[in-house]
């Protein structure tokens, strides 16, 4: 079984995200749709709607002012977890030994990261 490199996987993920343009949590308000701020005059809290997502808490990936390219989406950990999940599915389908297929990948992954 051939396993794509991290760089190939990352480029594929980026392409899929741009193609599908899914809804993601707004980075500005962390998906809440609003902010709580201290009022300057009375010191109490006031709620303000997020202007980036218009209070929805989510926006389309390509509409984001700063598209997330962070480790949660494109990181080595996400790559490793996805490859291991794919190997499990492959072995369940083919009856191949999971440890025999995963060991070279895990060993190489540990050496390179």
C-alpha positions, 0 to 999 in steps of 0.5 A: 500500500502506498502512503502519500507524503505529508506535503502531498496530503497537505496540498490535497487537504488545502485543495479540498477545503478550497473546492468544498468551501465548508462552513468553519467557526469564525476566527474573530469571535471563536464561533460564538457570534458575539463578543462580551466587552466591558462598558467604558461608562458603567464597567458592566458587560455589554454584548456586541454582535460579531461583524465578520460573521454577522452573529452566525458564529460560522463563515465559509472557509474562503470568506474568512479574513484569515483562512485557518491553515493551522495545525488542527487542519493541516498539522502533522498530528492530523496527517498521522491520525488520518493515515492510521485511520485509513490503514485501519479501514484498509486492513479491515477490508483486505484482512491484512495485518494492521501492525505489519502495514503501520509499523514502517509508517510509524517508524518513519514518521517518528524519525522525521518529526 
